[in-house]
Each structure stands twice: as structure tokens, then as C-alpha cells.
Amino acid sequence: MFQKFFRNILAFLILFGLCLDCSDSLKGKPTPAIPELAGFYVSEKSRDWLKDNKLKIQALWIRRTTNGEMEFMNKTITRLQFSVSDNREELKTRTGKVLTSGREVVLLESLYREYHRQYSGKNNPDAKDWDLRSFGPFAKMKEVSNLIGEGSGRGAKLADDNNSLVFSNGETYYRIGGPLLGRISINVNKYKRVIDNEVAGVVFFPLSTTAFPEENGKQSYLAFFSTTESLSPGMPLRIGDYSGSIKEVFEHLCVVDLPVKTGAQAPSLAYLTPMILDGQVDLKTVSHKETTEELIRRLKQDPNVSKEELIRELEKLKGRDQ
């Protein structure tokens, strides 16, 4: 019996040691995050996957809340084709909060989720040609709360030019556009909209007429965004060196259009060409999302929120409305 007890203790110590060895923590004293950390970053691995003919992108979205804290969502989207099972797209998200010390960054994951959306259209040997409107909605397949404590996480360093994050394993994420701070004013169909400046994206691949109906004078692309919550058709975009607009909005993805002059050839945009909303950014304002919508998002990210904490948050919202 003593030997069994000893083996259990030993196993626990080994597991605990492994957790410590495979995680990172801040080397310096925790400090408020550098505001320019907020942004949409894409992993350099995404370029390598393209070379291997994989339709896969991995990105990191870091946003600043109104109380000055940072939270993140690490997103990976993959289009998969199977010879036996159903074809689909997979979306994997890891969410949590960000701790910083100067340019040191630690991502503390609190929740992992995996979603699938099935493709029910005509099968095509080229997955880029699958009919976009033949996909179902993303359905949650898996959810896991992270049990590792706040003394551990995934460590990185923000580059001096604020344009990349280099993780302790050598993996690099490059930022798309500038820091996602303040609010942005956009003209949409003759109306002005002011939204949180938290949207950036990249080209996934050009869309053929098989994948999406072609409109005369337009070339369509499928794009992957930090968030699509505040996007709508008609919003203007800067896509690399060109002006374009949003054609149709999906979850995490959008169809974007580039105008093509009559008789001219459509511009050839490279994989992961950056895109940002085309509008006026006011960096002096802060996010307006600390409302019911923001509270709902926070609760979705952390299912372990207590009843007492929920009441406190609701009281804060009530106080702002009075």
C-alpha cells in the first residue's frame, strides 16, 4: 500500500514538473501592457502551409478592454478534404488574458474550443472551388477549460518596432496593419458608422466562379479576419495597395471584392495580403464594448465565472446607464 501511495506521489511530481518545464512565465515584474500590443497577428507558419498546398491560417488577435487589460484569441482555420468522411472547415480557438512586463508577453489560456462546419455542396478536387454557400454554420465540437495556473503560459517578446511577436519556441507572428486602438469612422452606403478599431484581416485565396458568383467588374477573394462582429456588406477596405469592399460576411470570414476596369486584368494578390478598414481612426477614444455585449463575450470565454462576479459586472453596467 505504501508503494502504491509513493508511486502516486511520484507521478504527480513528474506531471507537475513537466507543466513547469513546458510553460513560460514573466521574468520581470508585471506592468501595464504597451497599448501598441493590441493587433491582429498571423503566424509565419501560415506561409509554409501554403507551400505544402494546405488551406490553413493561424492568427492571434489581441484586443484592449476599457479597463486597460489585454485579452487574446488564438485562431486556426483549416479546410479539409477527405476521401471517406465528410469534407469540412475546422476552426480552433484558444482564448484568455495577456500578462506583460515591458515587452515580455505571456498568454494565459483559459478556454479551448473547436468548431466544424460541414460542406454539403458538389465535391470538387480543388478545395478552393467549393461553393461557399454550401457550407453550414460553425458548430462547437469540443470545449476544454485550461487547468494550468496563472504562473504559467505561453511566453513571447514584442519586437522593438511593435510589428511582430517572437515566442519562446522561435515561432513568429507578424502584425497586420497598425495597432488596433481607438475607434474608426467609416462611410458605408452613404452613411457614417463609428465602430471599435479592432478589425484587420488577410487574403485566404481568390474565389472562382464555382466557389462564389462572379459580379461584372469585380474580383472576389475569401478573407480571414480578427473579428467579423461589427462588419457589414459595403464597408470599404484597403487590400494591400488597392481599394476594395466587403461583399458578404460569414463567421470569421468574409468575401471581399476588388473593382476591375473593363478589359483590364484583375490584380494578383498574394496569399496573406493584409487588409484593414478604410476610414478615419481616432486613437484618443477607447472601446465602447464594455457594455452588455462585452460582458457576454467575457462570459463565453470563461465559463467558470461565479454568480457573485456576474452580479458585480451587471451592477457596473447598471451604474454606467444611470
VOPAGU-2260 file (C-alpha; in pm, 1 decimal, decimal comma):
REM VOPAGU-2260
SITE   aa  ch    i         X         Y         Z
SITE  MET   A    0       0,0       0,0       0,0
SITE  PHE   A    1     287,8     234,5      83,2
SITE  GLN   A    2     447,4     160,6    -256,0
SITE  LYS   A    3     122,3     247,2    -435,9
SITE  PHE   A    4      98,8     575,3    -241,2
SITE  PHE   A    5     463,5     654,3    -322,1
SITE  ARG   A    6     407,2     584,3    -693,2
SITE  ASN   A    7     107,1     819,6    -697,9
SITE  ILE   A    8     308,1    1098,3    -533,1
SITE  LEU   A    9     596,2    1044,2    -776,6
SITE  ALA   A   10     362,6    1053,6   -1076,1
SITE  PHE   A   11     210,8    1380,1    -952,7
SITE  LEU   A   12     553,6    1540,2    -905,6
SITE  ILE   A   13     663,8    1434,2   -1253,8
SITE  LEU   A   14     346,0    1575,4   -1408,5
SITE  PHE   A   15     382,3    1899,5   -1213,6
SITE  GLY   A   16     744,3    1929,0   -1323,4
SITE  LEU   A   17     650,7    1877,3   -1686,6
SITE  CYS   A   18     388,7    2152,1   -1661,9
SITE  LEU   A   19     650,9    2390,9   -1529,6
SITE  ASP   A   20     908,2    2294,1   -1790,3
SITE  CYS   A   21     675,5    2332,5   -2089,0
SITE  SER   A   22     534,8    2670,7   -1988,2
SITE  ASP   A   23     659,7    3027,3   -1961,1
SITE  SER   A   24     613,0    3299,0   -1701,5
SITE  LEU   A   25     712,4    3663,4   -1675,5
SITE  LYS   A   26    1078,8    3717,3   -1595,1
SITE  GLY   A   27    1020,6    4072,0   -1475,9
SITE  LYS   A   28     763,7    4247,2   -1258,8
SITE  PRO   A   29     413,8    4264,6   -1418,1
SITE  THR   A   30     348,0    4602,5   -1578,9
SITE  PRO   A   31      59,4    4755,0   -1778,4
SITE  ALA   A   32      64,6    4637,6   -2138,9
SITE  ILE   A   33     214,5    4856,3   -2412,3
SITE  PRO   A   34    -100,4    4978,9   -2593,5
SITE  GLU   A   35      53,7    4903,2   -2934,7
SITE  LEU   A   36      45,0    4533,2   -2845,4
SITE  ALA   A   37    -322,7    4530,1   -2948,0
SITE  GLY   A   38    -349,2    4399,9   -3302,1
SITE  PHE   A   39    -404,5    4112,3   -3542,7
SITE  TYR   A   40    -102,8    3887,2   -3595,2
SITE  VAL   A   41     -52,7    3599,3   -3841,1
SITE  SER   A   42     188,3    3312,1   -3780,6
SITE  GLU   A   43     475,2    3271,2   -4026,9
SITE  LYS   A   44     381,2    2900,9   -4034,6
SITE  SER   A   45      80,5    3000,0   -4246,3
SITE  ARG   A   46     311,4    3073,7   -4541,4
SITE  ASP   A   47     474,4    2731,9   -4506,3
SITE  TRP   A   48     135,3    2561,1   -4508,0
SITE  LEU   A   49      53,6    2728,8   -4838,4
SITE  LYS   A   50     372,8    2587,1   -4990,3
SITE  ASP   A   51     251,5    2242,5   -4881,6
SITE  ASN   A   52     -86,0    2310,1   -5050,4
SITE  LYS   A   53    -268,1    2325,3   -4716,2
SITE  LEU   A   54    -558,0    2569,5   -4684,2
SITE  LYS   A   55    -469,3    2673,4   -4331,8
SITE  ILE   A   56    -412,9    3001,4   -4145,1
SITE  GLN   A   57    -310,9    3057,2   -3783,4
SITE  ALA   A   58    -362,9    3401,4   -3630,9
SITE  LEU   A   59    -355,5    3583,0   -3298,2
SITE  TRP   A   60    -594,1    3865,1   -3211,0
SITE  ILE   A   61    -502,8    4078,2   -2908,1
SITE  ARG   A   62    -754,1    4341,8   -2800,4
SITE  ARG   A   63    -754,3    4605,9   -2528,8
SITE  THR   A   64   -1052,2    4632,3   -2294,1
SITE  THR   A   65   -1176,4    4961,9   -2149,7
SITE  ASN   A   66   -1011,1    4891,6   -1814,6
SITE  GLY   A   67    -670,9    4875,5   -1985,5
SITE  GLU   A   68    -628,1    4498,8   -1973,5
SITE  MET   A   69    -544,4    4280,9   -2272,7
SITE  GLU   A   70    -716,5    3961,7   -2384,2
SITE  PHE   A   71    -636,7    3733,1   -2675,2
SITE  MET   A   72    -790,6    3486,5   -2916,2
SITE  ASN   A   73    -559,8    3245,4   -3098,9
SITE  LYS   A   74    -745,9    3121,8   -3410,1
SITE  THR   A   75    -661,4    2848,4   -3659,8
SITE  ILE   A   76    -881,6    2777,4   -3959,1
SITE  THR   A   77    -829,5    2479,2   -4188,7
SITE  ARG   A   78   -1020,7    2349,6   -4491,4
SITE  LEU   A   79   -1006,3    1970,0   -4502,3
SITE  GLN   A   80   -1089,9    1725,1   -4778,8
SITE  PHE   A   81   -1144,2    1357,1   -4701,2
SITE  SER   A   82   -1179,0    1052,5   -4923,0
SITE  VAL   A   83   -1410,2     875,0   -4676,3
SITE  SER   A   84   -1562,8    1119,2   -4425,3
SITE  ASP   A   85   -1741,9    1448,0   -4496,1
SITE  ASN   A   86   -1544,3    1749,5   -4616,0
SITE  ARG   A   87   -1540,7    2045,4   -4379,1
SITE  GLU   A   88   -1368,0    2350,7   -4235,3
SITE  GLU   A   89   -1230,3    2342,0   -3882,6
SITE  LEU   A   90   -1190,3    2642,2   -3655,6
SITE  LYS   A   91    -987,2    2611,5   -3335,5
SITE  THR   A   92    -981,5    2897,2   -3084,1
SITE  ARG   A   93    -781,2    2949,6   -2765,7
SITE  THR   A   94    -879,8    3245,8   -2551,0
SITE  GLY   A   95    -754,1    3403,1   -2231,7
SITE  LYS   A   96    -581,4    3707,2   -2087,5
SITE  VAL   A   97    -243,5    3864,7   -2153,3
SITE  LEU   A   98      17,5    3946,8   -1888,3
SITE  THR   A   99     306,1    4179,9   -1968,7
SITE  SER   A  100     629,7    4310,7   -1826,4
SITE  GLY   A  101     773,0    4573,4   -2059,4
SITE  ARG   A  102     799,1    4386,7   -2390,8
SITE  GLU   A  103     760,1    4047,0   -2228,0
SITE  VAL   A  104     425,3    3886,3   -2305,4
SITE  VAL   A  105     260,0    3578,4   -2155,6
SITE  LEU   A  106     -66,1    3438,1   -2292,9
SITE  LEU   A  107    -268,6    3269,5   -2019,7
SITE  GLU   A  108    -513,5    3038,7   -2189,8
SITE  SER   A  109    -845,8    2985,0   -2012,2
SITE  LEU   A  110   -1053,9    2813,5   -2278,8
SITE  TYR   A  111   -1003,1    2594,2   -2586,5
SITE  ARG   A  112   -1282,7    2541,3   -2837,8
SITE  GLU   A  113   -1306,9    2350,0   -3163,1
SITE  TYR   A  114   -1572,8    2410,7   -3428,4
SITE  HIS   A  115   -1659,8    2229,5   -3751,3
SITE  ARG   A  116   -1872,8    2341,0   -4042,7
SITE  GLN   A  117   -1969,6    2077,8   -4296,0
SITE  TYR   A  118   -1958,8    2117,8   -4673,1
SITE  SER   A  119   -2270,5    1982,4   -4841,8
SITE  GLY   A  120   -2214,9    2104,1   -5197,9
SITE  LYS   A  121   -2074,1    1939,9   -5506,8
SITE  ASN   A  122   -1738,7    1777,9   -5439,1
SITE  ASN   A  123   -1451,2    1928,6   -5631,0
SITE  PRO   A  124   -1090,8    1802,0   -5637,9
SITE  ASP   A  125    -972,8    2158,6   -5569,7
SITE  ALA   A  126   -1098,6    2261,5   -5223,6
SITE  LYS   A  127   -1067,1    2628,5   -5324,3
SITE  ASP   A  128   -1355,2    2575,3   -5565,8
SITE  TRP   A  129   -1607,1    2455,1   -5308,7
SITE  ASP   A  130   -1928,9    2656,1   -5316,5
SITE  LEU   A  131   -1913,3    2897,4   -5019,6
SITE  ARG   A  132   -2288,6    2899,1   -4975,1
SITE  SER   A  133   -2293,4    2520,0   -4941,3
SITE  PHE   A  134   -2121,6    2533,8   -4602,1
SITE  GLY   A  135   -2326,1    2501,6   -4286,3
SITE  PRO   A  136   -2268,4    2719,1   -3975,4
SITE  PHE   A  137   -1977,5    2651,2   -3740,0
SITE  ALA   A  138   -2091,0    2402,1   -3475,7
SITE  LYS   A  139   -1898,9    2359,2   -3149,7
SITE  MET   A  140   -1747,5    2011,4   -3125,3
SITE  LYS   A  141   -1521,5    2045,1   -2821,9
SITE  GLU   A  142   -1462,0    2272,9   -2523,7
SITE  VAL   A  143   -1184,8    2243,0   -2265,3
SITE  SER   A  144   -1107,6    2477,3   -1977,2
SITE  ASN   A  145    -737,5    2513,4   -1907,0
SITE  LEU   A  146    -639,3    2393,0   -1558,9
SITE  ILE   A  147    -283,8    2529,4   -1558,8
SITE  GLY   A  148    -240,6    2811,9   -1307,1
SITE  GLU   A  149    -153,5    3172,7   -1369,7
SITE  GLY   A  150     213,9    3110,9   -1301,8
SITE  SER   A  151     244,6    2953,7   -1643,5
SITE  GLY   A  152     154,7    3032,0   -2000,6
SITE  ARG   A  153     296,0    3082,5   -2346,8
SITE  GLY   A  154     573,6    3342,0   -2347,2
SITE  ALA   A  155     675,3    3583,8   -2623,2
SITE  LYS   A  156     850,9    3915,3   -2678,7
SITE  LEU   A  157     713,3    4215,8   -2864,9
SITE  ALA   A  158     964,6    4343,9   -3122,1
SITE  ASP   A  159    1103,2    4696,3   -3083,9
SITE  ASP   A  160     908,0    4812,3   -3390,8
SITE  ASN   A  161     585,0    4669,1   -3239,6
SITE  ASN   A  162     522,4    4473,9   -3561,0
SITE  SER   A  163     589,6    4115,3   -3452,7
SITE  LEU   A  164     577,1    3874,7   -3159,9
SITE  VAL   A  165     850,0    3613,6   -3121,0
SITE  PHE   A  166     755,9    3321,3   -2895,9
SITE  SER   A  167     993,6    3123,7   -2677,3
SITE  ASN   A  168     981,1    2828,2   -2919,2
SITE  GLY   A  169    1104,6    3053,4   -3202,7
SITE  GLU   A  170     767,6    3090,3   -3373,1
SITE  THR   A  171     699,8    3441,2   -3507,7
SITE  TYR   A  172     368,1    3619,0   -3558,5
SITE  TYR   A  173     362,8    3927,9   -3782,7
SITE  ARG   A  174     112,8    4206,3   -3726,0
SITE  ILE   A  175    -132,6    4300,3   -3998,8
SITE  GLY   A  176    -168,0    4677,5   -4031,2
SITE  GLY   A  177    -115,5    4904,1   -3733,1
SITE  PRO   A  178    -214,9    4872,7   -3366,2
SITE  LEU   A  179    -587,7    4810,2   -3321,0
SITE  LEU   A  180    -667,3    5100,1   -3088,6
SITE  GLY   A  181    -939,7    5363,6   -3056,8
SITE  ARG   A  182   -1244,1    5394,9   -3279,8
SITE  ILE   A  183   -1275,7    5420,2   -3657,8
SITE  SER   A  184   -1522,4    5621,1   -3869,4
SITE  ILE   A  185   -1632,0    5454,0   -4193,7
SITE  ASN   A  186   -1863,5    5561,3   -4473,3
SITE  VAL   A  187   -2094,6    5271,4   -4562,9
SITE  ASN   A  188   -2351,1    5319,4   -4838,5
SITE  LYS   A  189   -2368,5    5698,0   -4781,6
SITE  TYR   A  190   -2399,4    5653,7   -4403,6
SITE  LYS   A  191   -2128,4    5709,8   -4145,2
SITE  ARG   A  192   -2055,6    5436,1   -3892,3
SITE  VAL   A  193   -1825,2    5459,3   -3591,8
SITE  ILE   A  194   -1705,2    5127,0   -3451,6
SITE  ASP   A  195   -1422,2    4994,7   -3236,7
SITE  ASN   A  196   -1098,3    4979,8   -3432,7
SITE  GLU   A  197   -1038,7    4606,2   -3385,4
SITE  VAL   A  198   -1068,6    4467,4   -3739,0
SITE  ALA   A  199    -786,3    4351,5   -3966,6
SITE  GLY   A  200    -759,4    4057,2   -4199,8
SITE  VAL   A  201    -566,6    3871,1   -4468,0
SITE  VAL   A  202    -644,5    3716,3   -4805,3
SITE  PHE   A  203    -710,7    3342,8   -4778,5
SITE  PHE   A  204    -740,9    3274,1   -5154,4
SITE  PRO   A  205    -907,1    3414,2   -5471,3
SITE  LEU   A  206   -1259,1    3286,3   -5538,3
SITE  SER   A  207   -1352,1    3123,8   -5866,6
SITE  THR   A  208   -1698,2    3146,0   -6021,8
SITE  THR   A  209   -1754,7    2790,9   -5895,6
SITE  ALA   A  210   -1691,9    2899,0   -5537,5
SITE  PHE   A  211   -1884,7    3227,5   -5546,3
SITE  PRO   A  212   -2099,2    3401,1   -5811,5
SITE  GLU   A  213   -1890,9    3649,1   -6007,3
SITE  GLU   A  214   -2003,0    4009,6   -6044,0
SITE  ASN   A  215   -1902,2    4200,9   -6355,3
SITE  GLY   A  216   -1611,0    4431,8   -6290,4
SITE  LYS   A  217   -1521,9    4266,4   -5958,1
SITE  GLN   A  218   -1269,2    4004,8   -5844,0
SITE  SER   A  219   -1367,7    3825,7   -5522,3
SITE  TYR   A  220   -1141,1    3685,6   -5251,3
SITE  LEU   A  221   -1206,5    3490,6   -4933,7
SITE  ALA   A  222   -1053,1    3672,5   -4636,4
SITE  PHE   A  223    -985,6    3575,9   -4273,4
SITE  PHE   A  224   -1045,5    3848,1   -4011,7
SITE  SER   A  225    -967,7    3916,5   -3646,5
SITE  THR   A  226   -1342,7    3952,6   -3589,9
SITE  THR   A  227   -1648,4    3993,7   -3812,3
SITE  GLU   A  228   -1889,9    4104,6   -3535,8
SITE  SER   A  229   -1905,0    4467,8   -3648,8
SITE  LEU   A  230   -1861,0    4413,6   -4025,2
SITE  SER   A  231   -2131,7    4455,0   -4287,8
SITE  PRO   A  232   -2153,9    4446,0   -4668,9
SITE  GLY   A  233   -2037,6    4762,7   -4835,8
SITE  MET   A  234   -1766,7    4852,2   -4583,5
SITE  PRO   A  235   -1458,5    4992,1   -4762,6
SITE  LEU   A  236   -1123,3    4816,6   -4726,7
SITE  ARG   A  237    -760,0    4877,0   -4806,0
SITE  ILE   A  238    -641,4    4545,5   -4951,2
SITE  GLY   A  239    -267,2    4573,6   -4992,6
SITE  ASP   A  240    -224,6    4870,5   -5230,7
SITE  TYR   A  241    -582,8    4854,7   -5359,2
SITE  SER   A  242    -926,7    4978,1   -5254,6
SITE  GLY   A  243   -1198,5    4718,1   -5212,7
SITE  SER   A  244   -1508,0    4643,6   -5009,7
SITE  ILE   A  245   -1683,9    4371,0   -4814,6
SITE  LYS   A  246   -1929,7    4170,9   -5023,8
SITE  GLU   A  247   -2062,0    3911,7   -4778,0
SITE  VAL   A  248   -1993,5    3837,7   -4410,2
SITE  PHE   A  249   -1954,9    3493,9   -4253,1
SITE  GLU   A  250   -1819,6    3386,2   -3911,6
SITE  HIS   A  251   -1450,4    3487,7   -3902,7
SITE  LEU   A  252   -1450,1    3501,2   -4285,0
SITE  CYS   A  253   -1568,3    3749,7   -4548,0
SITE  VAL   A  254   -1594,6    3767,6   -4922,9
SITE  VAL   A  255   -1418,9    4087,1   -5033,6
SITE  ASP   A  256   -1432,3    4249,8   -5376,2
SITE  LEU   A  257   -1174,9    4440,0   -5578,1
SITE  PRO   A  258   -1300,3    4652,1   -5868,8
SITE  VAL   A  259   -1154,2    4561,6   -6208,6
SITE  LYS   A  260   -1161,2    4805,9   -6500,2
SITE  THR   A  261   -1323,4    4687,6   -6820,3
SITE  GLY   A  262   -1073,0    4496,1   -7029,1
SITE  ALA   A  263    -812,6    4502,4   -6751,9
SITE  GLN   A  264    -675,3    4201,3   -6570,1
SITE  ALA   A  265    -763,9    4153,4   -6203,7
SITE  PRO   A  266    -475,8    4229,8   -5964,3
SITE  SER   A  267    -290,7    3923,4   -5845,6
SITE  LEU   A  268    -298,4    3938,1   -5466,1
SITE  ALA   A  269     -58,7    3714,3   -5278,1
SITE  TYR   A  270    -169,6    3476,2   -5005,0
SITE  LEU   A  271    -195,9    3662,8   -4672,4
SITE  THR   A  272    -210,6    4007,3   -4835,3
SITE  PRO   A  273    -309,6    4238,1   -4546,2
SITE  MET   A  274    -638,1    4427,1   -4534,0
SITE  ILE   A  275    -772,9    4692,7   -4299,6
SITE  LEU   A  276   -1088,5    4901,6   -4283,8
SITE  ASP   A  277   -1060,8    5221,8   -4488,1
SITE  GLY   A  278   -1161,9    5503,6   -4255,2
SITE  GLN   A  279   -1051,9    5768,1   -4006,0
SITE  VAL   A  280    -909,6    5632,6   -3678,8
SITE  ASP   A  281    -941,8    5827,9   -3354,3
SITE  LEU   A  282    -674,4    5692,3   -3120,9
SITE  LYS   A  283    -786,4    5913,9   -2830,4
SITE  THR   A  284   -1114,5    5729,0   -2780,3
SITE  VAL   A  285   -1146,0    5395,3   -2606,4
SITE  SER   A  286   -1351,0    5088,8   -2679,9
SITE  HIS   A  287   -1726,6    5117,3   -2626,1
SITE  LYS   A  288   -1757,3    4740,2   -2593,4
SITE  GLU   A  289   -1759,3    4743,0   -2210,7
SITE  THR   A  290   -2134,9    4700,5   -2230,3
SITE  THR   A  291   -2371,8    4406,0   -2227,1
SITE  GLU   A  292   -2209,7    4279,6   -2547,8
SITE  GLU   A  293   -1864,6    4287,5   -2387,5
SITE  LEU   A  294   -1989,6    4110,9   -2075,4
SITE  ILE   A  295   -2143,9    3834,4   -2285,8
SITE  ARG   A  296   -1814,8    3784,7   -2469,3
SITE  ARG   A  297   -1622,1    3763,5   -2142,9
SITE  LEU   A  298   -1866,4    3509,3   -2000,7
SITE  LYS   A  299   -1833,8    3297,2   -2314,8
SITE  GLN   A  300   -1456,4    3297,0   -2277,3
SITE  ASP   A  301   -1465,5    3199,0   -1909,7
SITE  PRO   A  302   -1746,8    2954,9   -1824,0
SITE  ASN   A  303   -1626,6    2936,1   -1462,8
SITE  VAL   A  304   -1739,0    3289,1   -1370,6
SITE  SER   A  305   -1913,2    3281,0   -1033,3
SITE  LYS   A  306   -2261,2    3414,6    -963,2
SITE  GLU   A  307   -2112,5    3683,4    -736,3
SITE  GLU   A  308   -1875,0    3806,1   -1009,6
SITE  LEU   A  309   -2157,9    3813,7   -1263,5
SITE  ILE   A  310   -2367,6    4027,3   -1024,8
SITE  ARG   A  311   -2075,6    4270,0    -976,9
SITE  GLU   A  312   -2033,6    4308,9   -1353,1
SITE  LEU   A  313   -2406,8    4367,4   -1404,3
SITE  GLU   A  314   -2403,2    4631,3   -1130,0
SITE  LYS   A  315   -2117,8    4809,3   -1309,6
SITE  LEU   A  316   -2321,3    4819,0   -1629,5
SITE  LYS   A  317   -2626,0    4945,9   -1440,3
SITE  GLY   A  318   -2415,2    5223,5   -1286,8
SITE  ARG   A  319   -2295,3    5339,1   -1631,3
SITE  ASP   A  320   -2651,5    5359,8   -1759,4
SITE  GLN   A  321   -2773,7    5583,3   -1474,3
